[in-house]
Amino acid sequence: MSALTEIVQVLEADKILFAIGRKPNTSDLGLEHTTVEQDEKGAILVNEKLETSAKNIWALGDVHGGPQFTYASLDDFRIVKDQLFGSQTKNLNNRSQMPQSLFIQPALSTIGKTEAQLKAEGISPRVFKLASTSIPKSAILGQAKGFFKAMVSAETDQILGAVIYAEESYEVINLLALAMQAQLPYTVLRDQIFTHPTMSEALNDLFAAENEVTL
Ligand SMILES: Cc1cc2nc3c(=O)[nH]c(=O)nc-3n(C[C@H](O)[C@H](O)[C@H](O)COP(=O)(O)OP(=O)(O)OC[C@H]3O[C@@H](n4cnc5c(N)ncnc54)[C@H](O)[C@@H]3O)c2cc1C
């Protein structure tokens, strides 16, 4: 056994399905019989209200490209519902913070902007980092790999972005999304009472002064 196979689980299989990249599934919708316009990948062109180029036709979900997630499609529905029956204020430009999770082990979840993106915009965020090794629930779950990282505005104390590569990050990222959406200062999460042992409680430690990284 090589050093690699000693630490990596080996799975034997006849075939491997490797799928990467997606495109809107619009080819059999009969759009050629309408004035609905599409881009070169087949995505239906929409404005911020999800209106297509044809009057009274909206495009929701994967078919108009953009973030292709179940919850993005659901929020598209909210936008169209608001246009038809609501206040007519909701659109793609003012939608809620949209977190993302990649269900690998441990899970990789992100929200908002990365440190590099912020710096490219001329913003110098405060950065907080916490290794999974210091999270009790991580030890209980037997997953030492990973970290929490968050970028905070030096002016407003609001969270500008976060990356969580850790067990159950797909749950914790939703707490950060809520805090960002509500424009809460990071200190609310730092001082919040969380149940123990949970991955959420790591937010107390993440935002502790000693975990601020000096840039
Ligand atoms: C393998 C895989 C894993 C995924 N994992 C995740 C995940 O973990 N989390 C997540 O958020 N998203 C995930 N997604 C993406 C998510 O499934 C899609 O973003 C979401 O389903 C899009 O919703 P929708 O309503 O736009 O389209 P769909 O859910 O695809 O619904 C479109 C519907 O239209 C029907 N339809 C198609 N053509 C016609 C026609 N001509 N006439 C009538 N009906 C028609 C289809 O049968 C289907 O029922 C995953 C997708 C894939 C493929």
The ligand as a MOL file (V3000), in Angstrom:
LIG
                    3D

  0  0  0     0  0            999 V3000
M  V30 BEGIN CTAB
M  V30 COUNTS 53 58 0 0 0
M  V30 BEGIN ATOM
M  V30 1 C -27.5700 16.5930 -10.4090 0
M  V30 2 C -28.1020 17.9180 -9.9160 0
M  V30 3 C -27.9170 18.2550 -8.5910 0
M  V30 4 C -28.4050 19.4750 -8.1200 0
M  V30 5 N -28.2270 19.7760 -6.8010 0
M  V30 6 C -28.7320 20.9220 -6.3260 0
M  V30 7 C -28.6160 21.2370 -4.9560 0
M  V30 8 O -28.0280 20.4910 -4.1560 0
M  V30 9 N -29.1530 22.4030 -4.5180 0
M  V30 10 C -29.8000 23.2490 -5.3630 0
M  V30 11 O -30.2750 24.2950 -4.8980 0
M  V30 12 N -29.9220 22.9860 -6.6660 0
M  V30 13 C -29.4120 21.8430 -7.1700 0
M  V30 14 N -29.5420 21.5510 -8.4960 0
M  V30 15 C -30.1600 22.5540 -9.3670 0
M  V30 16 C -31.6760 22.5110 -9.2410 0
M  V30 17 O -32.1510 21.1960 -9.4380 0
M  V30 18 C -32.2620 23.4440 -10.2810 0
M  V30 19 O -31.6650 24.7210 -10.1900 0
M  V30 20 C -33.7700 23.6010 -10.0970 0
M  V30 21 O -34.4100 22.3540 -10.1880 0
M  V30 22 C -34.3260 24.5320 -11.1490 0
M  V30 23 O -35.6960 24.6420 -10.9940 0
M  V30 24 P -36.5880 25.0170 -12.2380 0
M  V30 25 O -37.9910 25.0950 -11.7270 0
M  V30 26 O -36.0120 26.1910 -12.9330 0
M  V30 27 O -36.4210 23.8020 -13.2680 0
M  V30 28 P -36.7640 22.2900 -13.0770 0
M  V30 29 O -36.7450 21.8630 -11.6490 0
M  V30 30 O -35.8550 21.5670 -14.0390 0
M  V30 31 O -38.2690 22.1880 -13.5650 0
M  V30 32 C -38.6030 22.3490 -14.9150 0
M  V30 33 C -39.8560 21.5230 -15.1620 0
M  V30 34 O -40.3210 21.7910 -16.4740 0
M  V30 35 C -40.6630 20.5690 -17.1020 0
M  V30 36 N -40.5640 20.7620 -18.5580 0
M  V30 37 C -39.4530 20.8070 -19.3240 0
M  V30 38 N -39.7830 20.9880 -20.6090 0
M  V30 39 C -41.1210 21.0820 -20.6650 0
M  V30 40 C -42.0740 21.2630 -21.7130 0
M  V30 41 N -41.7020 21.4000 -22.9760 0
M  V30 42 N -43.3760 21.2880 -21.3780 0
M  V30 43 C -43.7940 21.1470 -20.1040 0
M  V30 44 N -42.9490 20.9740 -19.0830 0
M  V30 45 C -41.6330 20.9290 -19.3630 0
M  V30 46 C -39.6540 19.5820 -16.5580 0
M  V30 47 O -40.1310 18.2510 -16.6970 0
M  V30 48 C -39.5730 20.0150 -15.1080 0
M  V30 49 O -40.5660 19.4190 -14.3260 0
M  V30 50 C -29.0690 20.3580 -8.9980 0
M  V30 51 C -29.2570 19.9990 -10.3310 0
M  V30 52 C -28.7550 18.8090 -10.7860 0
M  V30 53 C -28.9620 18.4410 -12.2400 0
M  V30 END ATOM
M  V30 BEGIN BOND
M  V30 1 1 1 2
M  V30 2 1 2 3
M  V30 3 2 2 52
M  V30 4 2 3 4
M  V30 5 1 4 5
M  V30 6 1 4 50
M  V30 7 2 5 6
M  V30 8 1 6 7
M  V30 9 1 6 13
M  V30 10 2 7 8
M  V30 11 1 7 9
M  V30 12 1 9 10
M  V30 13 2 10 11
M  V30 14 1 10 12
M  V30 15 2 12 13
M  V30 16 1 13 14
M  V30 17 1 14 15
M  V30 18 1 14 50
M  V30 19 1 15 16
M  V30 20 1 16 17
M  V30 21 1 16 18
M  V30 22 1 18 19
M  V30 23 1 18 20
M  V30 24 1 20 21
M  V30 25 1 20 22
M  V30 26 1 22 23
M  V30 27 1 23 24
M  V30 28 2 24 25
M  V30 29 1 24 26
M  V30 30 1 24 27
M  V30 31 1 27 28
M  V30 32 2 28 29
M  V30 33 1 28 30
M  V30 34 1 28 31
M  V30 35 1 31 32
M  V30 36 1 32 33
M  V30 37 1 33 34
M  V30 38 1 33 48
M  V30 39 1 34 35
M  V30 40 1 35 36
M  V30 41 1 35 46
M  V30 42 1 36 37
M  V30 43 1 36 45
M  V30 44 2 37 38
M  V30 45 1 38 39
M  V30 46 1 39 40
M  V30 47 2 39 45
M  V30 48 1 40 41
M  V30 49 2 40 42
M  V30 50 1 42 43
M  V30 51 2 43 44
M  V30 52 1 44 45
M  V30 53 1 46 47
M  V30 54 1 46 48
M  V30 55 1 48 49
M  V30 56 2 50 51
M  V30 57 1 51 52
M  V30 58 1 52 53
M  V30 END BOND
M  V30 END CTAB
M  END
